[in-house]
Amino acid sequence: MEFLTEVVWAALLVGAPVAVFTLALVRWALQHGHLKESSDTGALRRELKAMSGKGKKRKKKSDVERQEKLHPLQKKWAKFGGGFYGVVAFFTYIVIEVREVINTIAHLGGFIDFLAKLDFSLIIQMLVQAVLNFVSAMIWPVYWMQRIETHQVWVWFVMAYAGYWAGLKLAQALVRRRPQTDE
């Protein structure tokens, strides 16, 4: 019974958010032509990996041009590596940053007080914290293992990957089903 409870919690707290985030990110990229529409999930995953430029010893001119054409959101995603690892790292970065901003605003007494106290030193602190948050996101397994009390860590990783895969498949299906319009 404890194992089943663990699976359900992992599905709700990791699988579902990663699925929704993957769905939103990949669907957006497919709809705007930043990724090729592909019915083959393997091909799409290879394209996500290629987006980051990882796995190649020397970048071709076409790869450099492709990197330059990326939307700023995609560039951020590509920094995290594309694919499963990149999606979860990007998701982790957003979670950390949102929590950080909310905590900073709350610590300063609210949004109006935050704006009143916004100065150069606070901006520098926020930039330094953003870099540290980026590092935490890059090592997301460590970040999440420190926050999840479990003896079955593998269940959480499996649910995260299942969420990623489900989001990827659903994004592909939704983009394929959209009506074609002549422009």
NUFIDREN-461896 format. One record per residue: residue number from 0; residue in three letters; z, y, x of N, C-alpha, C in turn. Coordinates in steps of 0.001 Angstrom, whole numbers, plus 500000, padded with zeros to 6 digits. Each point is the difference from the previous one (the first is absolute). Example, Ala and Ser with C-alpha at 12.3 -4.5 7.8 and 13.67 -1.06 7.14 Angstrom:
! residues 2
SITE     i    aa      n.w      n.v      n.u     ca.w     ca.v     ca.u      c.w      c.v      c.u
SITE     0   ALA   507800   494310   513190   500000   501190   499110   500000   501200   500900
SITE     1   SER   499280   501050   499650   500060   501190   500820   500730   501090   499230
***
This chain:
! residues 183
SITE     i    aa      n.w      n.v      n.u     ca.w     ca.v     ca.u      c.w      c.v      c.u
SITE     0   MET   500000   498802   500819   500000   501198   499181   500000   501265   500864
SITE     1   GLU   500732   499943   501112   500054   501156   500894   498619   500311   500583
SITE     2   PHE   499251   498956   500340   498652   500185   500539   499088   500662   498976
SITE     3   LEU   500068   499545   498755   499174   500569   498939   500353   501468   499766
SITE     4   THR   501262   500313   500049   500432   501396   499864   499431   500845   501134
SITE     5   GLU   500025   499444   501202   499453   500690   501174   498503   500276   499829
SITE     6   VAL   499280   499017   499501   498561   500149   499776   499730   501090   498969
SITE     7   VAL   500753   500004   498920   499806   501009   498948   500296   501400   500534
SITE     8   TRP   501117   500154   500722   500328   501311   500566   498945   500460   501005
SITE     9   ALA   499538   499087   500831   498968   500346   500983   498702   500404   499295
SITE    10   ALA   499654   499294   498937   498791   500340   499246   500118   501382   499369
SITE    11   LEU   501165   500321   499466   500201   501300   499345   500139   501155   500987
SITE    12   LEU   500741   499787   501074   500313   501091   500921   498999   500187   501127
SITE    13   VAL   499218   498958   500313   499020   500114   501077   498596   499694   499504
SITE    14   GLY   499834   498865   499355   498670   499574   499568   499329   500999   499065
SITE    15   ALA   500698   500401   498955   499412   500919   499018   499681   501378   500604
SITE    16   PRO   500933   500632   500740   499649   501300   500592   498838   499923   500994
SITE    17   VAL   499973   498957   500825   498897   499851   500957   498690   499761   499249
SITE    18   ALA   500049   499228   498921   498792   499761   499197   499478   501296   499400
SITE    19   VAL   500880   500787   499419   499584   501265   499380   499467   500962   501061
SITE    20   PHE   500689   500085   501134   499559   500892   501067   498647   499570   500551
SITE    21   THR   499829   498701   500230   498723   499476   500489   498898   500259   498988
SITE    22   LEU   500286   499729   498739   499031   500246   498940   499548   501457   500008
SITE    23   ALA   500940   500921   500019   499664   501423   499976   499195   500414   501228
SITE    24   LEU   500432   499572   501162   499347   500395   501249   498599   499418   500119
SITE    25   VAL   499865   498711   499760   498705   499340   500158   499039   500425   498889
SITE    26   ARG   500493   500114   498783   499125   500430   498899   499470   501403   500263
SITE    27   TRP   500879   500874   500454   499575   501367   500318   498913   499978   501081
SITE    28   ALA   500224   499210   501050   499033   499936   501101   498672   499407   499537
SITE    29   LEU   500045   498988   499152   498771   499394   499484   499258   500966   499070
SITE    30   GLN   500716   500641   499102   499365   500904   499038   499342   501200   500671
SITE    31   HIS   500582   500463   501076   499447   501172   500681   499021   499636   501115
SITE    32   GLY   499677   498725   500092   499001   499570   500977   500493   499958   501434
SITE    33   HIS   501312   500076   500194   500545   499935   501356   499999   498568   500520
SITE    34   LEU   499977   499049   499091   499850   498590   500334   498844   499470   499176
SITE    35   LYS   499304   498996   500534   498905   499395   499251   500571   499134   498899
SITE    36   GLU   499341   500016   498841   500442   499112   498932   499602   498587   500391
SITE    37   SER   500942   499120   499948   499744   498631   500397   500755   499062   499085
SITE    38   SER   499313   498974   499549   500678   499000   499178   500724   498999   500877
SITE    39   ASP   499740   500047   501308   500616   499090   500946   501238   500666   500604
SITE    40   THR   501170   499477   499675   501243   500581   500493   500074   499933   501516
SITE    41   GLY   499493   498934   500585   500010   499872   501455   499189   501111   500661
SITE    42   ALA   498840   500311   499426   499163   501075   500544   500705   501347   499874
SITE    43   LEU   500664   500214   498872   500726   501257   499809   501148   500102   500992
SITE    44   ARG   500705   498907   500244   501102   500026   500969   499480   500283   501403
SITE    45   ARG   498831   499438   500349   499410   500294   501317   499614   501477   500084
SITE    46   GLU   499512   500546   498900   499628   501414   499975   501239   500887   500153
SITE    47   LEU   501109   499611   499388   501245   500750   500148   500461   499981   501450
SITE    48   LYS   499873   498843   500640   500381   499884   501404   499079   500857   500870
SITE    49   ALA   498697   499980   499689   499035   500788   500772   500248   501496   499827
SITE    50   MET   500509   500392   498822   500283   501412   499734   500960   500556   501048
SITE    51   SER   500940   499169   500430   500996   500472   500955   499477   499987   501434
SITE    52   GLY   498871   499315   500222   499448   499938   501351   500731   499014   500885
SITE    53   LYS   500888   499201   499415   500771   499021   500771   499158   498752   500235
SITE    54   GLY   500312   499296   501048   499350   498720   500270   498691   500124   500763
SITE    55   LYS   499627   501202   500411   498767   500175   500768   500365   500576   501357
SITE    56   LYS   499375   499480   501021   500308   500481   501340   499408   501385   500242
SITE    57   ARG   498777   500202   499526   499340   501288   500189   499411   500424   498670
SITE    58   LYS   500299   501231   499626   499492   500486   498721   498529   500357   500116
SITE    59   LYS   499237   499563   499014   498595   500366   499939   499879   501411   499440
SITE    60   LYS   498843   500611   500225   499767   501352   499501   500123   500035   498480
SITE    61   SER   499513   498963   499304   500083   499963   498537   501449   499915   499534
SITE    62   ASP   500855   499307   500773   501411   499914   499650   500684   501355   500138
SITE    63   VAL   499664   500731   501055   500575   501335   500216   499559   500931   498870
SITE    64   GLU   498711   499941   499642   499499   500831   498904   500696   499643   498695
SITE    65   ARG   500213   498719   499771   500673   499561   498776   501429   500534   499960
SITE    66   GLN   500701   499958   501139   501366   500515   500059   500043   501491   499667
SITE    67   GLU   498980   500736   500467   499956   501434   499748   499741   500309   498535
SITE    68   LYS   499325   499102   499272   499670   500221   498597   501121   499605   499046
SITE    69   LEU   501045   499384   500508   501081   499542   499143   500721   501173   499337
SITE    70   HIS   500434   499774   498783   500835   500946   499275   501351   500076   500717
SITE    71   PRO   500703   501145   499976   501296   500092   500687   500997   498906   499584
SITE    72   LEU   499981   499625   498728   500873   498919   499533   499625   498691   500675
SITE    73   GLN   498706   499765   500144   499546   498775   500674   500325   500026   501487
SITE    74   LYS   499916   501180   500601   500341   500101   501420   501455   499615   500225
SITE    75   LYS   500867   500454   499094   501419   499655   500110   500181   498493   499829
SITE    76   TRP   499314   499453   498998   500051   498564   499746   499476   499239   501226
SITE    77   ALA   498902   500471   500583   499404   499343   501165   500943   500024   501199
SITE    78   LYS   500792   501071   500125   500969   500065   501098   500983   498839   499937
SITE    79   PHE   500272   499551   498786   500936   498896   499820   499325   498645   500146
SITE    80   GLY   498673   499965   500145   499306   498757   500295   499168   499415   498884
SITE    81   GLY   499858   500670   498847   499222   499414   498904   500619   498686   499575
SITE    82   GLY   499313   499188   499258   500463   498669   499624   501411   499931   499464
SITE    83   PHE   500552   498796   499966   501347   499775   499469   501041   500787   500779
SITE    84   TYR   499998   499844   501316   501001   500681   500817   499921   501511   499801
SITE    85   GLY   498776   500520   499983   499810   501435   499831   500435   500499   498640
SITE    86   VAL   499709   499238   498952   500401   500411   498651   501519   500039   499895
SITE    87   VAL   500663   498966   500488   501459   499963   499898   500629   501062   500910
SITE    88   ALA   499432   500230   501167   500511   501047   500881   499822   501375   499355
SITE    89   PHE   498840   500251   499401   499744   501271   499322   500951   500162   498814
SITE    90   PHE   500194   498942   499227   500940   500008   498879   501409   500314   500497
SITE    91   THR   500393   499347   501089   501332   500222   500577   500145   501447   500446
SITE    92   TYR   498967   500547   500625   500046   501394   500450   500204   500948   498824
SITE    93   ILE   499290   499766   498929   500135   500858   498823   501405   499882   499409
SITE    94   VAL   500514   498774   499917   501360   499798   499485   501004   500752   500867
SITE    95   ILE   499895   499847   501308   500936   500665   500915   499890   501517   499873
SITE    96   GLU   498764   500519   499985   499802   501445   499928   500525   500582   498686
SITE    97   VAL   499715   499336   498893   500478   500506   498701   501523   500018   499980
SITE    98   ARG   500617   498929   500470   501469   499967   500060   500533   501101   500900
SITE    99   GLU   499330   500215   501113   500423   501031   500952   499919   501402   499379
SITE   100   VAL   498901   500284   499335   499821   501317   499369   501038   500214   498902
SITE   101   ILE   500206   498978   499167   500985   500111   498921   501395   500222   500577
SITE   102   ASN   500355   499234   501033   501316   500167   500627   500160   501378   500631
SITE   103   THR   498954   500488   500654   500061   501328   500619   500190   501076   498947
SITE   104   ILE   499227   499935   498928   500115   500991   498925   501377   499924   499350
SITE   105   ALA   500483   498798   499738   501321   499841   499389   501094   500502   500935
SITE   106   HIS   499865   499709   501298   500992   500435   500985   500070   501528   500096
SITE   107   LEU   498885   500654   499813   499956   501462   500094   500341   500680   498675
SITE   108   GLY   500274   499221   498956   500457   500605   498746   498939   500161   498937
SITE   109   GLY   498864   499354   500130   498952   500080   498993   498728   500627   500552
SITE   110   PHE   498976   499961   499183   498683   500442   500445   499963   501497   500317
SITE   111   ILE   500638   500817   499158   500003   501456   500227   500723   500320   501308
SITE   112   ASP   501144   499367   500218   500731   500213   501252   499218   499471   501194
SITE   113   PHE   499283   498881   499797   499158   499451   501064   498963   501033   500431
SITE   114   LEU   499331   500615   499020   498991   501017   500313   500627   501210   500687
SITE   115   ALA   501196   500371   499581   500676   501153   500597   500411   499719   501441
SITE   116   LYS   500356   498750   500298   500478   499632   501340   498889   499489   500910
SITE   117   LEU   498782   499988   499497   498873   499500   500781   499700   500964   501144
SITE   118   ASP   500209   499535   501206   499718   500818   501173   499368   499114   501075
SITE   119   PHE   499745   500591   501153   499316   499294   501078   500767   498760   500451
SITE   120   SER   501312   500117   500153   500782   498852   500484   499988   498851   498986
SITE   121   LEU   500034   500319   498703   499938   498954   498979   498631   499321   499999
SITE   122   ILE   498951   500773   500201   498647   499429   500067   499874   499073   501208
SITE   123   ILE   500532   500421   501142   499982   499161   501208   500786   498714   499754
SITE   124   GLN   501175   500115   499382   500794   498810   499680   499209   499043   499107
SITE   125   MET   499307   500544   499018   499233   499175   499080   498831   499326   500717
SITE   126   LEU   499357   500692   500921   498898   499408   500769   500497   498888   500915
SITE   127   VAL   501118   500216   500656   500579   498960   500857   500375   498789   499149
SITE   128   GLN   500593   500254   498840   500382   498901   499107   498769   499252   499499
SITE   129   ALA   498901   500717   499757   498757   499356   499553   499470   499053   501069
SITE   130   VAL   500108   500383   501264   499565   499127   501097   500894   498762   500062
SITE   131   LEU   501306   500196   499871   500918   498860   500002   499742   499094   498791
SITE   132   ASN   499689   500600   498873   499678   499220   498798   498712   499206   500198
SITE   133   PHE   499046   500581   500714   498750   499298   500305   500301   498754   500834
SITE   134   VAL   500859   500142   500988   500375   498854   500837   500696   498938   499145
SITE   135   SER   500909   500430   499130   500683   499048   499111   499005   499284   499105
SITE   136   ALA   498996   500715   499525   498990   499385   499133   499143   499005   500774
SITE   137   MET   499716   500301   501263   499189   499090   500806   500730   498677   500245
SITE   138   ILE   501312   500061   500047   500786   498773   500167   500680   499672   498662
SITE   139   TRP   499203   500068   498942   500529   499832   498643   500774   498717   499774
SITE   140   PRO   499676   498874   500632   500842   498822   499749   501472   500252   500361
SITE   141   VAL   500225   500698   501107   501368   500319   500414   500648   500941   498986
SITE   142   TYR   499259   501018   499589   500516   500972   499028   500460   499300   498725
SITE   143   TRP   499143   499139   499454   500331   499362   498722   501066   498925   500155
SITE   144   MET   500019   499272   501105   501022   498966   500192   501399   500605   500087
SITE   145   GLN   500086   501240   500468   501300   500674   500065   500485   500424   498614
SITE   146   ARG   499097   500058   499032   500355   500471   498668   500101   498898   498949
SITE   147   ILE   499582   498815   500357   500013   498890   499049   501036   498979   500456
SITE   148   GLU   500945   499718   499126   501011   498991   500327   499523   498655   499470
SITE   149   THR   499559   499165   500919   499488   498693   499611   500076   499037   501170
SITE   150   HIS   500010   498730   499667   499916   498968   501019   498601   499406   500030
SITE   151   GLN   499155   500454   499082   498644   499465   499881   498982   501138   500137
SITE   152   VAL   499949   500572   501173   499110   501126   500282   498544   499633   499729
SITE   153   TRP   499636   498777   500289   498614   499561   499834   499522   500172   498563
SITE   154   VAL   500906   499844   499022   499613   500171   498593   499519   501433   499763
SITE   155   TRP   500695   500963   500605   499639   501404   499833   498645   500304   500644
SITE   156   PHE   499731   499401   501155   498703   500187   500648   498874   499347   499191
SITE   157   VAL   500269   498828   499464   498998   499328   499169   499707   500833   498753
SITE   158   MET   501023   500555   499392   499803   500830   498800   499255   501296   500346
SITE   159   ALA   500287   500561   501157   499278   501200   500420   498514   499687   500175
SITE   160   TYR   499705   498876   500646   498594   499627   500187   499350   499650   498664
SITE   161   ALA   500717   499324   499134   499463   499669   498668   499694   501283   499229
SITE   162   GLY   500873   500990   500109   499750   501288   499349   498762   500687   500565
SITE   163   TYR   499866   499962   501314   498822   500578   500657   498728   499309   499513
SITE   164   TRP   500014   498689   500024   498823   499227   499591   499655   500271   498535
SITE   165   ALA   501006   500017   499125   499764   500259   498576   499440   501406   499793
SITE   166   GLY   500539   500979   500709   499500   501370   499887   498563   500124   500472
SITE   167   LEU   499672   499303   501076   498648   499992   500541   499014   499405   498993
SITE   168   LYS   500355   498836   499464   499123   499328   499029   499839   500828   498726
SITE   169   LEU   501086   500578   499512   499928   500801   498780   499168   501263   500220
SITE   170   ALA   500142   500640   501150   499201   501186   500301   498520   499652   500013
SITE   171   GLN   499657   498881   500612   498597   499563   500022   499496   499736   498584
SITE   172   ALA   500797   499314   499211   499584   499663   498636   499819   501258   499155
SITE   173   LEU   500904   500956   500124   499906   501230   499201   498791   500842   500395
SITE   174   VAL   499706   500059   501294   498851   500782   500461   498695   499337   499573
SITE   175   ARG   499945   498686   500045   498795   499285   499551   499745   500184   498518
SITE   176   ARG   501065   500118   499209   499872   500104   498542   499647   501399   499520
SITE   177   ARG   500131   501013   500861   499742   501361   499541   498522   500156   499657
SITE   178   PRO   499694   500780   498980   498589   500193   499620   499249   500785   501066
SITE   179   GLN   498789   499590   500233   499131   500680   500966   499436   501253   499351
SITE   180   THR   500056   501115   500699   499424   501254   499477   498927   500480   500953
SITE   181   ASP   498981   500575   499448   498933   500576   500815   500363   501421   500343
SITE   182   GLU   499956   500320   501273   500340   501357   500418   498795   500729   500442
***
